[in-house]
Amino acid sequence: MKKWMNRLAVSLVIPALIVTVTGCQSGGTSANAPIQNRIIKAGIGLNEDHPQAQGLRKFKEIVDAKSNGKLKVQPYYSAQLGDDLKMTEALKAGLQEITIPSTSPLVGTVKEFGIFDFPYLFNDPKEADAILDGPVGKKILDKLPEHGLIGLGYWENGFRNLTNSKHPVAQAADFRGLKIRTLQTKVHIDVFKALGANPTPMPFSEVFSALESKTVDGQENPLPTIESNKFNEVQPYLSLTEHVYTPFVFLVSKKFWDRLSEEEKKILQEAAVEAGKFQREANRAQVEKSLANLKAKGMKVNEFPDEEKKKVKETIQPILDRYAKEFGPDLFEELNRELQKVRGQ
């Protein structure tokens, strides 16, 4: 009788152990698991004064409140953990948890992000919000998990403007001959070449020294970035070209994400969206402040008239047609349909 009872106990324990081990090896955390103490490294390329950093601090604050201090976000600014590409690769490898790069460096991972590099795609930030927060933006985010990344939404970098040390750029012809630092993206490079400029891709962390040493004549970035990085100290001319609207995309390492409980995922998702709304508002408020500050600091500021924007569009249209096919004609058509809805057409 005693031997039979021992055998029964073993027969019950072994299946239970198998179930437990299988659950542990599934790669995830139970949906009902309690929030664990976790350190979350979140790195960005811009400095602590930029609205991107303000958004990251808001994200940290929300996550801390929702998790009762268990999920600890550690912010890293000014590319302390590397440039956008290096941090994105660190996420894929599971060595870093969060980064918030511009979409442009991600084209090598998900080519469809390239549609946001098209000049004069959006007329204003509200159009950008509608596309990024709508089906087109989501469709592109949905391509990230197969590359080891999770996209929780879009924040705002903003409309890019040109600075240089040579002369005002007030018409399309003024681009000719300028050596301009650009993002490391094919669309931007080909567009500036078509305008007669000499595009020179380089990491953002190298831009100030390149401008100071005259290695390049100019660069292009949103106004808050121009001010917060003190480009006015080495660039006398600011031309309000507003030639490209660039989003940030909020990325999480899939290796990290897959270890989280459903409650932890919910906290991060909600915090990314809520902090993103805050960041967009902060960025838009800062645009006007930065313009006033840059003028006060002595930059020579000029408008770029609509008729010159039209000339630029006509010049680069063959390039955009080619890249629309490369990035996906169906996606580009859907984007245009959504834009027409927003514009009431």
N, C-alpha and C positions, 0 to 999 in steps of 0.2 A: 504494500500500500504506500509506504514512504517513497519507494523508488518511483512508483507511478506518479505521485504528486510532484516529485522533483522533475520528472520528464515533462509534466504538464506546465510547470512554471517556466522551464527552458523554452518550451514551444510557444509560450505567450510572450516572453521577453524578446526573443530573437526578431520576430516580425516588427515589434515596437521599435527596436533598435534600427532596423532597416528603414522604417518610415522616417525616423528622426534623422538618420544620416542622409537619406535622399533629400529631405527638406533642406538640410544645411548645404548640400551641394548644388541646389537649384540655382544659385547665383543671386538670388534676391532675398528680400526681407519680408516676413509675413505682413500682409496688409494691415493687420491689427496690432502689429508690434509697437511698443512705446517709442517715443522719440528718444534717440540716443545722443550722447555727447559726441559731437563731431566738429572738427576743424575744417573750414572751407576756405581755401586760398582763392582769392578773387583778384586777378591782375588786369590792369588797363594800361594803355599806352600814354594817356594824357596826364597832366599834373593835377595836384590837389585842388587847384583853383577852378578847374574847368567844370562845366555843368555835368559832364560824364561822371566826374568824381563825386559831385553832389548827389547824383542819382545812386551811385554805388553806396554812399554812406546812408542814404535813405533805405536802400535795400537791406543793408546790415541792420538798421534800426528796426525795420518791420520783421525781419527773420528772428531777431533777438526777442521781440515782443511775442510773436506767435509761438515760438518754441520754448518760452520761459528760460531763455538763455542757454539752452542745450546745443543749438546749432550756432556755432561761433564763426562769423564771417571775418576773415582777415584781409583787409584791402591792401593792395600793392599798386602804387602809382608810378607814372613816368617810366614805364617799360622796365621796372625793376626786375621783372621775371622774364624779360625778353620782349621783342616786338610782337605785333599781332600774329604773324605766322608762327613764330616760336611758341607763343603761348597756346595757340590753337593745336599745334602738334603735341604739346605737353598734355592738353586735355585728352587727345586721342589715346595717348599712352597711359593715361590715368595718373599722371604726375602732378596735375593741377586740377582744381575743381571747376572754376568759372573764369571766363574772360568775355569781354564785350567789344569785339573788334568792329571796324567798318566792314561792310559787306564785300568791298572790292578785293581784299586779300583772300577771300574765301572762294573766288571763282575757280581756282585750281582744284578745289574740293567738290563744289557743286556749281557747275558752269552757269546754271540759271540765275545765280546772283548777279551775273554780268548785265542783266537788263537794267539794273539800278545805276550802272555806269553811263547810261545814255544821256548826253547833254539835253537840257531843256525838256526832260520827260514830264516833270511836274511844274505847274504854274505857282503853287503855293503849298505850305505845309499841310493844309487840310486835305489836299488831293493825295499827298504822300501817306498821310494817316489812313485814308480810306483804302488804299491799295495794300499797304503793309499789314493792316489789321484785318483785311478781307481775305477772300479765297485765294488770290494770287500769292500774297505773302505767306499764307499757311501752306500752300502747295509746295513752296520752295523749302520751308522749314521741315516739311515732312520727308525731304530727301536727306536730311542730316544724319539720322540714326545709323544708316548703313555705313557711314564714315566715322563712327565712334563719337558722334556729337549729338546733343539734344538742344534744340532751339526753343527758348521760352518766350520769344517775342522780339520786337524791334524797339530800339530807342532812337534818338536823333543826334546825328552829327550836324547835318544841315546843308544849306546852300553854300557852295564853294565859290570863293572870289580870288582874283589874281593879285599878287603883289610882285614888284620887281624893282631893280635898282637902276634901270635904264631910262624909262619914259612912261607916261600914262598910256594905258591901252584903252582907247576910246572908240576904236573901230576895228573891224575884223582884220584889216591889213596890219594893225599894230602888233599882232602876235609874231609876225615874221622876224626870224633871227634871234628871238629870245630863247635862252637856254633855261628851261623850266623844270624844276623837280616835280615829278608826278608820282602817283601811286604806281605800284608794280602790277598794272593791269593793262591788257592789250588794247582795250577800247580807248582808254585815256591816251595811251602812247600814239595810237594811230590817228586819233582826232587831232592832237596837237601837231603831229607831222603834217596832216592835211592843211592845217592853218599856217604852215610855214615855220613853226617853232621847232626847237630842238629838245624833245622831251628826255628827261634824265631820271629814271626811276632810282629811288634809294629809300632805305628805312627812315621812318619819321625821326628817330632819335639822332640822325646825322644831319638833319636839314639846317638847323641854325648855323652850325659851323661851316656848312657848305655855302650858305648865303654870305656869311661873314668873310670868308676867304675868297669870295667871288668865283668859286668853283661852278656855281650856277647863278643865273641872273635873277631868278624868281621862283615862286612856289604858288600853290593854290590850295586854300583851305577855308572853312567857315570862319566868320569874324571872331567868335569866342576863342577859337584855336589860335588865330593870328595874334590876338591880344595876350592870351595867357602864356604864350611861348615867346612873347616879346620880339616878334619878327619886325616890328616897327623900328627897332633899334638898328637894323641892318637893311631895311627896305623902305625907301622913301615914298614909293608909289603904291596906291591901293586902288584897284579898278573893280567896281561892283558888277562883275560879269554874271554872278549867280548861275554859272554854266552847268553845274551838276548838283543834284540833291543826293547826299550820301546818308544812308541809315547806319546805325549800329545794330548788331544782332547779339542778343543775350544768349551765350553758349554755356552749356554744362557738359562736363565729361560724361559720356554714356557709361563708362566703367563705374564711375561714382554714382550716377543716377540709378543704375540697376541694383545698387546695394541699399537704396533707400526704401523705407516703408511708404505706403500710399499717403499717410499723413505728412510725412516729411516732404514728399514730392509736392503735395498740395500747398504746403507752406512756401516752398521755393517758387512755385509757379505763380501763386497769388502775389508774392512779394515782388517778383520780376515785373509783373504787369502794373501793380500799383506804383512801384518806384519808377517805372518807365513813363507813366503819365506825369509824375512829378518832374522827371528829368526833361521831358519834352517842353513843359511849361517853363522850366528854369532856363533851358537853352534859348527859347524864343524871346524871353525877357532879356537875356544877356546879349542877344544880337544887337538890339538897339543901343544898349549901354556900351558895348564894345565899339560900335561905330563912332559914338560920341567921344569915347575915350581915345581912340586912335587918331581922330581929328585933332583933339586937344593936345596930343603928344607930337603933333607936327606932320603926320602923314598927309600927303597930297592925294585927296580922294576924288575920283571922278565916276560918273555914271557910265553905263554901257547901254546905249539906246536900243529900243526895240527893233529898229530897222537894221542895226548891226547884228543883233541876235538872229534876225531872219537870214542875213548873209551867211552867218556861221552855220545855221541849220542847212542851208542850201549846199554849202561846201562839203559838209560832212555826211549828207544823206546817203550816198553810196556805201559809206563805211557802216552806217547804222543798219542799212538793209542787209548787208552781208552778215553782221553779227546777230541780227534778229533771226536769221535762218540757223545760225550756229547754236544759239542759246535755246531755240525752240519756237518756231513760228506760231504754233498753237497757243503757247503761253503768252507770247507777245500780243496775239490777237485778243486773248482773254483780258490782258491788261488794258488794252485800248478800249474794249467794251466797257470794262469797269470804270475807266476814266470818263467815258462818255456819259455814264449814269451819274457820276459825281458832278459833271459839268452841266447836267440837265439837257443833254443833246439827244 
